[in-house]
């Protein structure tokens, strides 16, 4: 346990040192404030929209940004150390491969936690202060849920990045695969589902909704939209996603599964990696 | 006291490629053993086996009396120091930060970090980022890292590759100090000049096999490498050959300098004859060096080269 914490603390410090944490925090805060301000532009008005409306558009944006940030943060977690020559050295220390992976994951997860909490949190306070929602407990619960689920979504992609890193032989390969993973989950997967939906001509939406659970970004989307009354009415997606699988708590649980399974696979793969 | 390190008939296969083939040797307490060989001879593989990062296909390894992949591996790893061949560490961290990180992982006292920085002469540069370090400074940080936790067995993989002679000398001075303190050291190298004076015995590897093992005098005896004599001045080559032939010394093919090669046991006779030879103003006796031994044991046909460069 001691070794895991040591590695995690080092990763977190690296995040502070190379200003990753600062950059992500500022990026998230800027997007959140920007969306709050311009979010209503589609309906013809510019100005600060309510935090509750902002969450819906922010969630759509987070789907693109958070996975990308997480993948960039962690894709070289093992190949990078290998190319520096420190991977072999670390493994000659009283430290198992599993502890190394877990420590790195914990450090990166802490970086994302800091950035989402401070970045989104500060933006939320700013917007709520402006629209007079500061005292609205419901809004804060939804916003807190959004931050928590954003963080979990990030952790899913951190875990996937670890898996990529444990598999790839070179940093450049890992970067390429990470990009493909992002494109697959964020762009292609939904397009394919949409195509399926059109071909099924709306006859049977149930199986399609289940397929959404195979994509962590869709789980995140469902969790935020379903957990949020205002969103239900104007996002068609949540209409097909009804039933016990689509409760917010269950969806968060599914995100956890999406974290644990890639981490275990990464562990398995890393254990077999020749040095 | 048992040997800190023992290889017993160790074979390591990598998907059909034999990296090590029936390798046996040991390192005695307080001994510096040179592991010599070309790239790919199995030096790094041997070190990884000692460290327990990989397991042997056949045979067994005893590190401080235990198996490096067994239940004692965590304890062993604290008692070992390792300097890998190519390690650039973390460029964005300072020397002190890197050492602190590794100290924490090894469970070594944080105060030892400052001592070690002092010992490798990096106190002044301790708070600079590794990015700004020269190759020699990186190797010194690497050595300090290997010395964390006062290891009883030290493994140095090509520690002086790429270092200039001055830094190499300094590096070996530190190795000598460590030997003086009773640390057993396994040092691998393919850069031979320099290592000679600092090792007790040499194990010469070629294609995963042990070609020779022993102290330098022992290896010299076994190899029966000829003594070379380099002549200065303008002696007549034909006369020289005529005089030296009966003493067992032959003339090397003409080159920039006149050189003879022959039986080291008849050195004194040869020297007397040379003193009487007209035109010789000076001469130089060249004992077979580690490099010659290495070349000798690496030659598969077992023939002696007619004249070494």
Interface residues (C-beta under 8 A of the other chain):
Chain A: X2 X3 X6 X7 X10 X14 X17 X18 X84 X85 X86 X88 X89 X90 X91 X92 X93 X94 X95 X274 X275
Chain B: X14 X48 X51 X52 X53 X54 X73 X74 X75 X77 X78 X80 X82 X84 X85 X86 X87 X88 X89 X90 X92 X93 X101 X102 X104 X105 X106 X107 X145
